[in-house]
C-alpha cells in the first residue's frame, strides 16, 4: 500500500480492488467501535454501485461490528422509483448490506413518495437527529458525489435535494448494467447534498476501477471546482481516499 497526502486528504493506493475495500472496512470497523464505546450507538451513510461491492463484501465479513447498535442511511434514490425495481438503491443496500448484517435500523430515501418535499424533510430530520459518524462514498465517472453532477453546489445549506442527472451519469448506470439503455434511466433523483456528505467526522471514499481513473486524476490534480465535484474532497482533513492500481493509474505522483 502506498500513502500520499493531496492538500488535506489522505490517499491510500492499495494493491487491488479487494484490498481497497478491505482497508476501508478495517477503518470503518474501528470508527464504529470507538463511536459505540463513546455513545452506545452510531450511524453511517453508505454508497451504492458496482465500485462499492468489494467494500460491501469486506464489511459484511467483519465479526467485530455490533450492527445492532448501528443505524444505516444511504445517499440517493431515483425519483419516482419503487424499492422493488432492480436498479433501486434501497434494494441494493438491503441486498448487499442490511438484510445480511441486521443493523439497528435502515432508513431509506423513499424515491416514490407521494410528496417528495415532505420525504426530503423527513430524511433531513433523521440525519440531524442521528448525526452519522461516517460517510462511505464513491466518485462517479463524471466526478460526481452521490448524484451531485457537475456543476455541484458546494455551499447549499440543504442536506437533501432533487437533482437532474446529466448524460454521463446516466450512461454510467447503463454501463454498470442497471438499465438496458439510456432511455430507461430516470432523469432525476433525490440526493444528499455535498455539504451533507461531508458533515460526518469521517469520510471514506472507496474508488477502485480503471473507469474512475480520469475522475480521480481530475479530483486530485486539477482545480477545486464544482465542475469536478470530487475535487472538494481534498480540502477536507477527515477524508481518506482508497484507490487501487487501476484508479490511480493516471496520477503523476
Rosetta silent file (secondary structure, phi, psi, omega in degrees, C-alpha in Angstrom):
SEQUENCE: XXXXXXXXXXXXXXXXXXXXXXXXXXXXXXXXXXXXXXXXXXXXXXXXXXXXXXXXXXXXXXXXXXXXXXXXXXXXXXXXXXXXXXXXXXXXXXXXXXXXXXXXXXXXXXXXXXXXXXXXXXXXXXXXXXXXXXXXXXXXXXXXXXXXXXXXXXXXXXXXXXXXXXXXXXXXXXXXXXXXXXXXXXXXXXXXXXXXXXXXXXXXXXXXXXXXXXXXXXXXXXXXXXXXXXXXXXXXXXXXXXXXXXXXXXXXX
SCORE:     score description
SCORE:     0.000 S_00000001
   1 L     0.000  133.556  176.012    0.000    0.000    0.000 S_00000001
   2 E  -106.921  143.504 -179.234    1.227    3.472   -0.896 S_00000001
   3 E  -121.954  144.302  177.057    0.203    6.576    1.035 S_00000001
   4 E  -151.679  162.705  175.426    0.156   10.210   -0.028 S_00000001
   5 E  -118.423  126.066  173.832   -1.410   13.497    1.005 S_00000001
   6 E  -113.450  110.783 -171.996   -3.194   15.684   -1.540 S_00000001
   7 L    56.031 -106.520 -177.507   -3.848   19.065    0.057 S_00000001
   8 L  -111.063    0.409 -174.010   -5.569   17.941    3.301 S_00000001
   9 E  -100.886  136.772  174.171   -6.811   14.494    2.221 S_00000001
  10 E   -84.165  135.727  178.891   -5.038   11.178    2.800 S_00000001
  11 E  -121.006  128.656  177.155   -4.835    8.891   -0.240 S_00000001
  12 E  -114.788  121.585  174.354   -4.154    5.160    0.001 S_00000001
  13 E  -101.300  106.987 -174.994   -3.237    3.245   -3.162 S_00000001
  14 L   -89.768  168.510 -172.711   -3.932   -0.379   -2.303 S_00000001
  15 L   -74.429  -18.801 -177.292   -2.653   -3.470   -4.103 S_00000001
  16 L  -162.130  169.708  175.504   -6.034   -4.450   -5.578 S_00000001
  17 H   -60.326  -41.074  179.692   -9.704   -3.572   -5.635 S_00000001
  18 H   -64.823  -38.493  179.164  -10.305   -6.147   -2.915 S_00000001
  19 H   -66.874  -36.262  177.819   -7.528   -4.663   -0.783 S_00000001
  20 H   -64.457  -45.345  177.679   -9.029   -1.174   -1.129 S_00000001
  21 H   -62.371  -40.814 -179.643  -12.420   -2.411    0.044 S_00000001
  22 H   -67.165  -38.627  179.543  -10.844   -4.309    2.923 S_00000001
  23 H   -64.383  -41.840  177.616   -8.788   -1.295    4.038 S_00000001
  24 H   -65.889  -39.459  178.052  -11.896    0.888    4.128 S_00000001
  25 H   -64.388  -40.051  176.478  -13.789   -1.820    6.025 S_00000001
  26 H   -58.876  -46.538 -177.838  -10.958   -2.065    8.569 S_00000001
  27 H   -67.294  -41.022  179.355  -11.064    1.680    9.142 S_00000001
  28 H   -65.683  -38.640  178.349  -14.847    1.813    9.399 S_00000001
  29 H   -58.413  -41.280  178.985  -14.873   -1.038   11.924 S_00000001
  30 H   -68.342  -40.657  177.906  -12.506    0.953   14.146 S_00000001
  31 H   -60.424  -45.143 -179.451  -14.589    4.137   13.735 S_00000001
  32 H   -66.803  -40.382  178.666  -17.747    2.267   14.723 S_00000001
  33 H   -57.935  -46.453 -178.291  -16.048    0.583   17.680 S_00000001
  34 H   -67.417  -41.592 -178.272  -14.937    3.946   19.062 S_00000001
  35 H   -66.642  -42.041 -179.967  -18.279    5.651   18.430 S_00000001
  36 H   -68.144  -36.825  177.255  -20.305    2.857   20.033 S_00000001
  37 H   -63.575  -35.264 -177.546  -17.964    2.778   23.019 S_00000001
  38 H   -82.426  -41.961 -170.636  -18.462    6.509   23.481 S_00000001
  39 H  -116.235   -9.284 -178.458  -22.161    6.927   22.676 S_00000001
  40 L    84.572   -6.644  179.136  -23.648    3.454   22.757 S_00000001
  41 L  -162.592  169.596  178.461  -24.675    3.687   19.108 S_00000001
  42 E  -155.339  156.318  175.242  -23.514    5.028   15.755 S_00000001
  43 E  -128.012  147.632  178.520  -24.939    5.981   12.370 S_00000001
  44 E  -135.426  157.592  172.367  -23.330    5.762    8.940 S_00000001
  45 E  -113.537  129.231 -178.282  -24.118    6.834    5.376 S_00000001
  46 E  -122.466  154.575 -179.178  -23.254    4.288    2.685 S_00000001
  47 L   -99.869  171.530  177.514  -22.998    4.416   -1.102 S_00000001
  48 L  -123.341 -175.221  177.457  -24.162    2.047   -3.814 S_00000001
  49 L   106.362  160.802 -177.559  -22.849    0.984   -7.211 S_00000001
  50 H   -61.394  -32.400 -177.556  -20.566   -1.687   -8.607 S_00000001
  51 H   -68.457  -14.634 -178.655  -17.457    0.077   -7.290 S_00000001
  52 H   -95.153   -1.581 -173.463  -18.666   -0.459   -3.726 S_00000001
  53 H   -65.341  -36.861  179.173  -19.072   -4.226   -3.940 S_00000001
  54 H   -66.358  -38.642  176.440  -15.577   -5.038   -2.635 S_00000001
  55 H   -65.436  -44.751 -179.484  -16.167   -2.781    0.363 S_00000001
  56 H   -59.446  -43.704  179.141  -19.601   -4.300    0.983 S_00000001
  57 H   -61.998  -42.470 -178.164  -18.154   -7.812    0.923 S_00000001
  58 H   -68.813  -40.454 -176.601  -15.381   -6.832    3.322 S_00000001
  59 H   -72.736  -32.006  176.367  -17.597   -5.002    5.802 S_00000001
  60 H   -64.721  -30.532 -175.893  -20.094   -7.874    5.889 S_00000001
  61 L   -81.377   -9.109 -178.701  -17.265  -10.240    6.820 S_00000001
  62 L   -69.835  124.176  179.931  -16.172   -8.222    9.864 S_00000001
  63 L   -86.090   -5.708 -169.091  -17.004  -10.197   13.016 S_00000001
  64 L  -107.290   11.894  179.386  -16.343   -7.262   15.347 S_00000001
  65 L   -99.044  126.724  179.775  -19.066   -4.772   14.346 S_00000001
  66 L   -87.091   78.758 -172.167  -22.039   -4.524   16.716 S_00000001
  67 H   -60.908  -27.114  178.831  -24.579   -3.982   13.953 S_00000001
  68 H   -64.624  -10.316  177.829  -27.489   -3.940   16.380 S_00000001
  69 H  -114.039   16.499 -178.022  -26.222   -0.553   17.530 S_00000001
  70 E  -117.153  129.264  173.789  -25.650    0.894   14.037 S_00000001
  71 E  -100.110  133.330 -175.679  -28.161    2.980   12.063 S_00000001
  72 E  -112.182  129.118  170.364  -27.691    2.950    8.289 S_00000001
  73 E  -113.999  163.440  168.408  -28.506    5.756    5.873 S_00000001
  74 E  -128.169 -177.710 -165.814  -27.823    5.928    2.156 S_00000001
  75 L  -115.309  -10.151  179.822  -27.229    8.883   -0.124 S_00000001
  76 E  -165.628  159.797  174.960  -29.537    8.813   -3.126 S_00000001
  77 E  -155.934  144.615  177.643  -32.506    7.237   -4.859 S_00000001
  78 E   -64.054  138.620  177.975  -34.110    7.721   -8.255 S_00000001
  79 L   -67.244  133.463  177.777  -37.158    9.981   -8.198 S_00000001
  80 L    71.864   11.468 -178.550  -40.446    8.060   -8.526 S_00000001
  81 L   -95.260  132.158  174.591  -38.676    4.656   -8.346 S_00000001
  82 L   -70.844  151.882  177.386  -40.111    1.814   -6.275 S_00000001
  83 L   -76.255    0.132  174.278  -37.791   -0.071   -3.965 S_00000001
  84 L   -92.338  -11.094  179.055  -38.780   -3.226   -5.854 S_00000001
  85 L   -66.865  139.617 -179.077  -37.152   -2.006   -9.081 S_00000001
  86 L   -57.802  -26.097 -178.634  -33.896   -3.887   -9.823 S_00000001
  87 L   -93.735    1.071 -178.798  -31.994   -0.563  -10.026 S_00000001
  88 L   -62.668  135.287  178.586  -33.346    0.849   -6.754 S_00000001
  89 H   -75.521  -28.697  172.331  -30.613    1.914   -4.365 S_00000001
  90 H   -61.811  -41.946  178.908  -32.763    0.969   -1.370 S_00000001
  91 H   -63.113  -43.300  178.548  -32.909   -2.518   -2.819 S_00000001
  92 H   -57.060  -48.688 -177.167  -29.108   -2.540   -3.319 S_00000001
  93 H   -62.386  -41.159  178.455  -28.483   -1.563    0.312 S_00000001
  94 H   -63.787  -46.851 -175.570  -30.830   -4.251    1.583 S_00000001
  95 H   -70.245  -38.169 -174.469  -29.355   -6.961   -0.656 S_00000001
  96 H   -90.426  -17.888 -174.324  -25.697   -6.026   -0.189 S_00000001
  97 H  -140.362  -68.975 -162.644  -25.716   -4.992    3.468 S_00000001
  98 H   -69.233  -36.273  177.261  -28.677   -4.574    5.768 S_00000001
  99 H   -67.168  -18.016 -177.010  -30.530   -7.846    5.111 S_00000001
 100 H   -96.463  -31.312 -174.093  -27.263   -9.659    5.812 S_00000001
 101 H  -107.892  -17.021  176.364  -25.914   -7.866    8.878 S_00000001
 102 L    66.037   62.923  177.992  -29.073   -6.758   10.700 S_00000001
 103 L   -69.890  171.885  176.827  -28.415   -3.142   11.713 S_00000001
 104 L   -55.997  -46.506  176.608  -30.489   -1.332   14.327 S_00000001
 105 E  -163.034  148.879  170.958  -32.451    0.296   11.504 S_00000001
 106 E  -115.372  120.618  176.390  -32.028    1.195    7.843 S_00000001
 107 E   -99.399  110.698  178.386  -33.550    4.497    6.777 S_00000001
 108 L   -96.313  149.618  172.861  -34.122    4.524    3.025 S_00000001
 109 L   -78.635  120.493 -176.910  -34.924    7.519    0.855 S_00000001
 110 L   -83.973   91.306 -176.260  -38.426    6.862   -0.478 S_00000001
 111 L   -63.524  -28.692 -179.361  -37.937    7.872   -4.091 S_00000001
 112 L   -99.604   24.453  176.134  -41.545    7.121   -4.969 S_00000001
 113 L   -60.443  144.948  179.710  -43.026    9.104   -2.073 S_00000001
 114 L   -62.957  -33.063 -179.701  -46.256   10.907   -2.977 S_00000001
 115 L  -124.251   95.196 -177.565  -44.779   14.188   -1.716 S_00000001
 116 H   -58.939  -36.175  179.614  -41.018   14.403   -2.435 S_00000001
 117 H   -64.038  -41.597  178.016  -40.623   17.639   -0.452 S_00000001
 118 H   -65.582  -39.132  177.952  -42.151   16.027    2.615 S_00000001
 119 H   -63.764  -41.718  179.047  -39.923   12.980    2.129 S_00000001
 120 H   -66.062  -37.290  176.986  -36.804   15.152    1.942 S_00000001
 121 H   -64.267  -41.019  177.036  -37.831   16.988    5.113 S_00000001
 122 H   -59.788  -46.014 -174.882  -38.297   13.617    6.866 S_00000001
 123 H   -70.653  -39.617  177.658  -34.885   12.388    5.790 S_00000001
 124 H   -61.605  -39.161  178.910  -33.093   15.620    6.686 S_00000001
 125 H   -64.734  -40.847  177.387  -34.623   15.469   10.163 S_00000001
 126 H   -62.659  -41.945  179.222  -33.417   11.882   10.606 S_00000001
 127 H   -62.492  -41.878  179.818  -29.898   12.850    9.551 S_00000001
 128 H   -65.465  -40.074 -176.658  -29.821   15.717   12.032 S_00000001
 129 H   -71.863  -36.583 -176.387  -31.107   13.543   14.871 S_00000001
 130 H   -92.396  -21.064  173.268  -28.760   10.615   14.267 S_00000001
 131 L    47.260   71.083 -176.110  -25.702   12.678   13.231 S_00000001
 132 L   -52.506  139.445 -179.687  -23.779    9.999   11.262 S_00000001
 133 L   -84.316  -22.574 -176.463  -20.183    9.477   12.357 S_00000001
 134 E  -145.967  147.906  173.042  -19.009    8.261    8.931 S_00000001
 135 E  -124.862  124.897  177.702  -19.895    8.549    5.265 S_00000001
 136 E  -109.359  113.809 -173.069  -18.660    5.900    2.840 S_00000001
 137 E  -130.373  171.723  173.808  -18.923    7.216   -0.702 S_00000001
 138 L  -119.305 -174.884  174.464  -17.654    6.729   -4.237 S_00000001
 139 L  -127.152  130.611  179.598  -16.759    9.027   -7.110 S_00000001
 140 L   -75.879  167.653  178.969  -18.683    8.892  -10.374 S_00000001
 141 L   -63.400  -24.153  175.542  -17.124    8.737  -13.804 S_00000001
 142 L   -97.380   11.701  179.977  -18.007   12.420  -14.203 S_00000001
 143 L    85.329    6.821 -175.751  -16.591   13.235  -10.759 S_00000001
 144 L   -71.034  156.510  171.997  -19.962   13.325   -9.041 S_00000001
 145 E  -116.064  125.255 -166.019  -20.503   12.693   -5.335 S_00000001
 146 L    51.621 -130.298  177.656  -23.748   10.810   -4.737 S_00000001
 147 L  -107.845   30.361  175.783  -25.890   12.236   -7.560 S_00000001
 148 E   -87.848   87.498 -179.117  -24.412   15.738   -7.399 S_00000001
 149 L   -75.025  162.399  177.022  -23.333   16.007  -11.032 S_00000001
 150 L   -67.108  143.097   -8.931  -21.207   18.891  -12.317 S_00000001
 151 L   -81.642  126.518 -176.944  -21.539   21.724  -11.570 S_00000001
 152 L   -83.043  155.112  177.526  -22.237   20.726   -7.970 S_00000001
 153 L   -93.044  108.662  179.913  -23.411   23.086   -5.251 S_00000001
 154 L   -83.363  -13.663 -166.559  -20.696   23.210   -2.590 S_00000001
 155 L  -117.785   -0.011 -178.652  -22.421   25.845   -0.456 S_00000001
 156 L   -58.936  148.346  175.224  -26.088   24.888   -0.079 S_00000001
 157 L   -95.298    3.730  176.384  -27.493   24.773    3.436 S_00000001
 158 L   -83.221  152.799  175.425  -29.821   21.929    2.477 S_00000001
 159 L   -95.215  -22.787 -175.122  -28.994   18.324    3.397 S_00000001
 160 E  -151.064  142.981 -176.780  -31.012   16.706    0.600 S_00000001
 161 E  -153.928  169.707  174.043  -32.408   17.895   -2.708 S_00000001
 162 E   -92.943  132.925 -176.996  -33.781   16.827   -6.094 S_00000001
 163 E  -124.893  151.712  170.557  -31.153   16.805   -8.849 S_00000001
 164 E   -90.409  134.496 -178.334  -31.140   16.481  -12.613 S_00000001
 165 L   -92.804  129.009 -179.514  -28.875   13.688  -13.837 S_00000001
 166 L   -80.323  170.227 -172.766  -26.511   14.529  -16.681 S_00000001
 167 H   -65.576  -37.944  178.841  -25.954   12.221  -19.622 S_00000001
 168 H   -60.677  -43.697  178.015  -22.550   10.983  -18.454 S_00000001
 169 H   -61.890  -45.269 -177.709  -24.042    9.955  -15.127 S_00000001
 170 H   -67.383  -36.494  177.354  -26.976    8.230  -16.785 S_00000001
 171 H   -66.933  -32.717  176.318  -24.696    6.400  -19.219 S_00000001
 172 H   -60.385  -39.632 -179.932  -22.661    5.137  -16.256 S_00000001
 173 H   -64.811  -35.504  175.518  -25.819    3.486  -14.895 S_00000001
 174 H   -68.058  -44.749 -178.550  -26.299    1.732  -18.238 S_00000001
 175 H   -62.198  -30.335  178.856  -22.630    0.706  -18.325 S_00000001
 176 L   -81.931   -3.690  175.311  -22.887   -0.836  -14.868 S_00000001
 177 L    90.068   10.878 -177.502  -25.778   -2.969  -16.083 S_00000001
 178 L   -80.863  -22.673  179.388  -28.567   -1.364  -14.064 S_00000001
 179 L  -138.912  152.369 -178.019  -30.567   -0.374  -17.156 S_00000001
 180 L   -75.949  -29.399 -178.547  -30.762   -1.757  -20.684 S_00000001
 181 L  -157.228  169.544 -174.818  -30.468    1.647  -22.381 S_00000001
 182 H   -62.048  -35.684 -176.724  -30.231    5.372  -21.698 S_00000001
 183 H   -63.608  -24.673 -179.424  -33.952    5.948  -22.167 S_00000001
 184 H   -80.278  -17.423 -175.928  -34.703    3.719  -19.182 S_00000001
 185 L   -78.533  125.904  178.275  -32.545    5.735  -16.780 S_00000001
 186 L   -56.819  151.735 -178.276  -34.566    8.282  -14.776 S_00000001
 187 L   -88.011  -14.652 -177.659  -33.744   11.926  -15.429 S_00000001
 188 E  -136.816  159.251  177.187  -33.941   12.962  -11.765 S_00000001
 189 E  -148.277  162.821  169.373  -33.031   11.648   -8.335 S_00000001
 190 E   -98.328  126.733 -174.116  -33.209   12.595   -4.669 S_00000001
 191 E  -137.423  144.308  165.636  -29.665   13.015   -3.359 S_00000001
 192 E   -61.740  146.647  178.651  -27.853   14.121   -0.252 S_00000001
 193 L   -78.327  166.729  176.712  -26.051   17.382   -0.941 S_00000001
 194 H   -59.610  -48.051  177.029  -22.270   17.749   -0.989 S_00000001
 195 H   -58.018  -35.588  178.833  -22.249   19.501    2.431 S_00000001
 196 H   -65.605  -39.506  179.330  -24.375   16.680    3.869 S_00000001
 197 H   -65.721  -28.746 -176.070  -21.925   14.056    2.609 S_00000001
 198 L   -98.029    3.098  178.948  -19.032   15.918    4.211 S_00000001
 199 L   -67.969  -39.158 -176.467  -20.679   16.583    7.597 S_00000001
 200 L   -60.231  157.364  179.798  -19.562   13.348    9.312 S_00000001
 201 L   -67.322  -21.599 -179.379  -16.312   13.249   11.269 S_00000001
 202 E  -133.749  130.401  175.934  -15.014   10.542    8.918 S_00000001
 203 E  -125.164  119.972 -178.084  -15.445   10.313    5.139 S_00000001
 204 E  -112.439  112.019 -178.519  -14.165    7.170    3.425 S_00000001
 205 E  -100.847  109.940 -176.725  -14.068    7.422   -0.379 S_00000001
 206 E  -102.026  109.513 -168.622  -13.775    3.955   -1.942 S_00000001
 207 E  -136.857   78.334  174.253  -12.868    4.421   -5.620 S_00000001
 208 L   -91.514  178.310  169.586  -11.452    1.418   -7.500 S_00000001
 209 L    89.555  141.447 -177.509  -11.527    0.534  -11.237 S_00000001
 210 H   -62.388  -31.321 -178.517   -9.891    1.945  -14.357 S_00000001
 211 H   -66.881  -12.318  176.928  -13.076    3.701  -15.471 S_00000001
 212 H   -97.671   -1.215 -172.226  -12.652    6.042  -12.486 S_00000001
 213 H   -61.490  -42.943 -178.576   -9.016    6.935  -13.259 S_00000001
 214 H   -67.161  -41.074  178.197   -9.734   10.184  -15.122 S_00000001
 215 H   -63.792  -39.567  177.464  -12.131   11.407  -12.453 S_00000001
 216 H   -63.355  -45.228  179.040   -9.558   10.594   -9.767 S_00000001
 217 H   -60.325  -46.486  179.949   -6.848   12.465  -11.663 S_00000001
 218 H   -61.473  -40.517 -177.883   -9.110   15.493  -12.161 S_00000001
 219 H   -67.545  -35.933 -174.420  -10.121   15.461   -8.488 S_00000001
 220 H   -93.488  -31.467 -173.357   -6.563   15.264   -7.166 S_00000001
 221 H  -112.214  -13.802  178.249   -4.519   17.209   -9.709 S_00000001
 222 L   -89.781 -173.481  177.643   -6.987   19.662  -11.210 S_00000001
 223 L   -71.919  156.352  171.296   -8.542   22.757   -9.651 S_00000001
 224 L   -79.625  110.888 -170.863  -11.030   22.529   -6.802 S_00000001
 225 E  -152.364  146.907  174.215  -14.178   23.321   -8.717 S_00000001
 226 L   -59.883  -18.191  178.076  -17.884   22.441   -8.852 S_00000001
 227 L   -72.279  -15.960  169.260  -17.138   21.201  -12.375 S_00000001
 228 E  -131.278   85.893 -173.563  -15.382   18.254  -10.701 S_00000001
 229 H   -50.594  -37.089 -177.368  -17.439   17.713   -7.539 S_00000001
 230 H   -66.323  -15.615  179.609  -14.970   15.176   -6.102 S_00000001
 231 H   -62.452  -25.053 -179.599  -12.242   17.838   -6.042 S_00000001
 232 H   -65.733  -22.253 -176.939  -13.787   19.226   -2.841 S_00000001
 233 H   -60.588  -36.737 -173.684  -12.726   16.053   -1.020 S_00000001
 234 H   -75.336   -3.377  175.858   -9.071   17.020   -0.954 S_00000001
 235 H   -91.565   -0.690 -172.821   -9.851   20.175    1.043 S_00000001
 236 L  -115.148  121.644 -176.521  -11.171   18.132    3.960 S_00000001
 237 L   -71.603  -14.703 -178.845   -8.830   16.543    6.534 S_00000001
 238 L   -87.250    3.518 -176.781  -11.418   13.952    7.600 S_00000001
 239 E   -97.199  134.306  168.291  -11.415   12.328    4.140 S_00000001
 240 E  -120.829  130.716 -179.705   -9.465    9.199    3.209 S_00000001
 241 E  -106.350  125.866 -178.310   -9.463    8.082   -0.427 S_00000001
 242 E  -108.246  113.804 -179.193   -8.951    4.356   -1.137 S_00000001
 243 E  -113.548  163.766  167.517   -7.686    3.595   -4.655 S_00000001
 244 L  -114.512  174.583 -177.433   -6.490    0.506   -6.479 S_00000001
 245 L   -58.036  -31.882 -179.566   -3.711    0.472   -9.117 S_00000001
 246 L   -70.475  -48.047 -178.382   -6.245    0.957  -11.916 S_00000001
 247 L   -71.292  -21.819  178.497   -7.997    4.001  -10.485 S_00000001
 248 L   -92.720    4.308 -168.129   -4.618    5.521   -9.502 S_00000001
 249 L   -67.785  -19.785 -179.359   -3.044    4.869  -12.892 S_00000001
 250 L  -100.121    4.430  178.875   -3.199    8.484  -14.143 S_00000001
 251 L   -77.341  146.315 -176.191   -1.703   10.114  -11.077 S_00000001
 252 L   -90.028  -13.602 -176.781    1.702   11.697  -11.512 S_00000001
 253 L  -146.699    0.000    0.000    2.961   11.050   -8.014 S_00000001
